[in-house]
Amino acid sequence: MKKVLTHIAFAGLTLLSLLPFRLLYALSDVTSALVFHVFDYRKQVVIENLKKSFPEKSASENKLLARKFYRHLCDLLFESFKLKTISPDELKKRMVVANPDVVNHYFKEGKSVLVLTMHYNNWEWNAILPQLLKHHCLLVYNPARNLNWDAYINQMRGRFGGELVPTKRILKRIMDCEKQPHATLTWLCADQRPLQNTHFWTTFLNQEAGFFPGPEALARHTNFPVLYQHVEKVKRGHYRMHFELLAENPASLPPNETLHRYVRKIESLIQAHPEFYLWSHKRWKHQCPTQNNRHS
């Protein structure tokens, strides 16, 4: 019975993805109102995160930010469903690269790169990257606990030519690819909450926050150029990517310098337009276990 219900649910999501965007956004408007005013989905988490991140803002200002966040979150939800059936040409019109040469010149030189980004604006539509850039794209992800859901969302994400690689297997996959003549782009959404015993802690949006050491370790091990990808929301359903260099030779930098640059970059972008960050995530759940782990 559970298997039947799962297939029915996935069929429903597929049918939903066939709706035109104007209907999806109408559904998004209704859903955001219900989530914010009726169901209170993680509302306390969102308000508390905003209050601590922006102590200079009034309660009414943070409540308005929360309302904008839920509206964007519901847009993101329905846009993500659209990945199931949207055509590559349509998605390329909606997810544009402003400066592809920043990445492509490394491909011309035969160099692989690491690309760091965060849960900001629409990160799911980065599935189109393989059709916008020249590198072979390795899209790093954390597997979902539900294997059926994991398979469903990864089928959507992989429709456009990207290779989905679980976090724990990414270093081996990179090394395997380096034996081949084609340069790779390894894409990581690097702002997820790590375990409490992580070794990198810093002040992030006025709070102690830990970060996964994986991006730093990958950068130092491979010495690939490290780029940051910023996704800008142009208007509803339309985004523009910008790439910039974080570290040309990360292995030559002091320990954790690449990760430190990443944190300061995402912090400045969130502060500029906070409504597009994933505030429902319990980002600050853990506390730094020792000051020896803390970086400025």
C-alpha positions in Angstrom: 0.0 0.0 0.0 2.8 2.4 0.9 4.4 1.7 -2.5 1.2 2.5 -4.3 0.7 5.7 -2.4 4.3 6.7 -3.3 3.7 6.2 -7.0 0.4 8.2 -6.8 2.3 11.0 -5.1 5.0 11.1 -7.7 2.4 11.0 -10.5 0.7 13.9 -8.9 3.9 15.9 -8.7 4.6 15.1 -12.4 1.1 16.3 -13.4 1.7 19.5 -11.3 5.0 20.1 -13.2 3.0 20.3 -16.4 1.0 23.3 -15.3 2.0 26.7 -16.8 4.0 29.0 -14.6 1.2 31.4 -14.1 -0.9 28.7 -12.5 2.0 27.4 -10.4 2.6 30.9 -9.1 -1.1 31.3 -8.3 -0.8 28.1 -6.2 2.3 29.4 -4.7 0.5 32.6 -3.5 -2.2 30.5 -1.9 0.3 28.1 -0.3 2.5 30.9 1.1 -0.5 32.5 2.8 -1.6 29.2 4.3 2.0 28.3 5.4 2.5 31.7 7.0 -0.8 32.5 8.6 -2.4 29.1 9.2 0.1 26.2 9.4 3.0 28.3 10.8 5.6 26.0 9.1 8.8 26.6 11.1 7.6 30.2 11.7 9.2 30.4 15.1 12.5 29.1 13.6 12.4 31.7 10.9 11.6 34.6 13.2 14.2 33.6 15.7 16.9 33.3 13.0 16.0 36.7 11.6 15.9 38.3 15.0 19.4 37.0 15.9 20.9 37.7 12.4 19.5 41.3 12.2 19.3 42.6 15.8 19.2 46.1 14.5 15.8 45.5 12.8 12.5 46.0 14.6 10.1 43.1 15.2 7.8 44.4 12.5 10.7 44.6 10.0 11.7 41.0 10.7 8.1 39.9 10.4 7.9 41.5 7.0 11.1 39.8 6.0 9.6 36.5 7.1 6.6 37.1 5.0 8.7 37.8 1.9 10.8 34.7 2.7 7.8 32.4 2.8 6.5 33.8 -0.5 9.9 33.1 -2.1 10.2 29.7 -0.4 6.8 28.6 -2.0 7.9 29.9 -5.4 11.1 27.8 -5.0 9.0 24.8 -4.1 6.8 25.0 -7.2 9.7 25.9 -9.4 11.6 22.8 -8.2 8.6 20.6 -9.2 8.9 22.1 -12.7 12.3 20.5 -13.1 10.5 17.2 -13.9 9.2 18.3 -17.3 10.6 21.7 -18.2 12.5 21.7 -21.5 16.2 22.6 -21.5 15.6 25.6 -23.8 12.9 27.0 -21.5 15.1 26.5 -18.4 18.1 28.2 -20.1 15.9 31.3 -20.7 15.1 31.4 -17.0 18.5 30.6 -15.6 21.1 32.7 -17.4 24.9 33.0 -16.8 26.0 36.6 -16.8 29.7 35.9 -17.1 30.4 32.3 -18.4 33.9 33.2 -19.5 35.0 33.4 -15.8 34.4 29.6 -15.8 35.0 28.6 -19.4 38.5 30.0 -19.6 39.6 27.4 -17.1 38.1 24.7 -19.4 40.1 26.1 -22.3 43.2 25.8 -20.2 42.3 22.2 -19.3 41.7 23.0 -15.6 39.0 21.6 -13.4 37.3 24.0 -10.9 35.4 23.9 -7.6 32.3 26.1 -7.4 30.8 27.0 -4.0 27.3 28.4 -3.6 24.6 28.5 -0.9 20.9 27.9 -0.3 19.9 31.2 -1.8 17.3 32.0 -4.5 16.8 29.0 -6.7 19.7 26.5 -6.2 17.7 23.6 -7.7 17.7 25.1 -11.1 21.5 24.8 -11.1 20.7 21.4 -12.7 21.0 23.3 -16.0 24.7 24.2 -15.5 25.9 21.4 -17.8 24.1 23.0 -20.7 25.4 26.5 -19.9 29.1 25.8 -19.3 31.7 23.6 -20.9 33.0 21.5 -18.0 31.7 18.1 -17.1 29.6 19.0 -14.0 29.7 17.0 -10.8 26.7 18.1 -8.7 27.3 17.2 -5.0 24.3 16.3 -2.9 23.4 14.8 0.5 21.2 11.7 -0.1 17.7 11.9 1.3 16.7 9.3 3.9 13.7 8.2 1.8 15.2 6.2 -1.1 12.2 6.7 -3.3 12.2 10.4 -2.9 16.0 10.5 -3.4 15.6 8.7 -6.7 12.8 11.0 -7.8 14.5 14.3 -7.1 17.9 13.1 -8.5 16.2 12.0 -11.7 14.9 15.6 -12.0 18.3 17.1 -11.2 20.1 14.8 -13.6 17.9 15.4 -16.7 20.2 18.1 -18.1 23.5 16.2 -18.1 24.9 16.7 -14.7 26.4 13.9 -12.7 24.9 13.6 -9.2 27.6 12.5 -6.7 26.9 11.9 -3.0 29.0 14.0 -0.6 31.0 11.0 0.8 32.0 9.9 -2.7 33.0 13.2 -4.3 36.8 13.1 -3.7 37.1 9.7 -5.2 35.0 10.7 -8.2 37.1 13.8 -8.8 40.3 11.8 -8.7 38.8 9.3 -11.2 37.8 12.1 -13.5 41.2 13.6 -13.4 42.5 10.5 -15.1 40.3 11.4 -18.1 41.0 14.3 -20.5 37.8 16.2 -19.7 38.0 18.9 -17.0 35.3 18.9 -14.3 33.3 21.5 -12.4 32.5 20.3 -8.9 29.4 22.2 -7.6 28.8 22.3 -3.8 26.1 24.1 -1.8 28.4 24.5 1.1 26.3 26.2 3.8 24.6 23.2 5.3 24.8 22.7 9.1 27.6 20.3 10.0 27.9 18.1 13.0 28.7 19.8 16.3 32.2 18.4 16.4 33.2 20.2 13.1 36.6 21.9 13.3 35.6 25.2 11.6 33.5 27.7 13.6 33.2 31.4 13.0 30.8 34.3 13.4 28.2 34.2 10.7 25.3 36.7 10.7 26.1 37.7 14.3 26.0 34.1 15.6 28.5 31.3 16.2 28.2 28.9 13.2 30.0 25.8 12.2 30.8 24.9 8.5 31.6 21.6 6.8 35.4 21.3 6.3 34.8 19.4 3.1 35.1 22.4 0.6 38.3 23.5 2.3 39.7 20.0 2.2 38.8 19.5 -1.4 40.3 22.8 -2.4 43.6 22.1 -0.7 43.8 18.5 -1.9 43.1 19.3 -5.6 44.4 22.9 -5.7 41.6 23.6 -8.3 40.7 27.2 -8.7 37.7 27.9 -6.3 34.9 30.1 -7.7 31.8 31.5 -6.0 28.5 31.3 -7.8 25.9 33.9 -6.8 22.3 33.4 -8.1 20.4 36.7 -8.4 16.6 36.8 -8.7 15.8 39.1 -11.7 12.1 38.6 -11.4 9.7 35.8 -10.6 10.8 32.7 -12.3 13.9 34.3 -13.8 17.4 34.1 -12.3 20.9 35.2 -13.3 24.2 33.6 -12.2 27.4 35.4 -11.5 30.8 33.7 -11.0 33.8 35.2 -9.2 37.1 33.9 -8.1 37.6 33.0 -4.5 41.0 31.4 -4.7 43.3 30.7 -7.7 45.7 28.3 -5.8 43.9 27.4 -2.6 46.7 24.9 -1.5 49.1 27.9 -1.1 46.7 29.8 1.2 46.8 29.6 5.0 44.6 26.8 6.5 40.8 27.5 6.2 41.4 30.7 4.2 39.2 29.5 1.3 36.4 28.6 3.7 36.8 31.9 5.5 36.5 33.8 2.2 33.4 31.8 1.3 31.7 32.6 4.6 32.3 36.3 4.4 31.0 36.3 0.8 27.7 34.6 1.5 27.2 36.7 4.6 27.5 40.0 2.6 25.1 38.7 -0.1 22.5 37.6 2.5 22.7 40.9 4.3 22.0 42.7 1.0 18.8 40.7 0.2 18.0 38.5 3.2 14.5 37.4 2.0 16.1 34.9 -0.5 18.1 32.9 2.1 16.8 29.6 3.5 15.7 30.9 7.0 13.6 27.8 7.8 16.8 25.8 8.1 18.0 25.3 11.7 21.4 26.7 10.8 22.5 27.7 14.3 21.2 24.6 16.2 24.7 23.6 17.5 27.0 25.6 19.7 30.8 25.8 19.3 32.2 23.1 21.6 35.6 24.9 22.2 37.1 28.3 21.4 40.1 26.5 19.8 37.9 25.7 16.8 36.8 29.3 16.3 38.1 31.4 13.4 37.6 35.2 13.1 
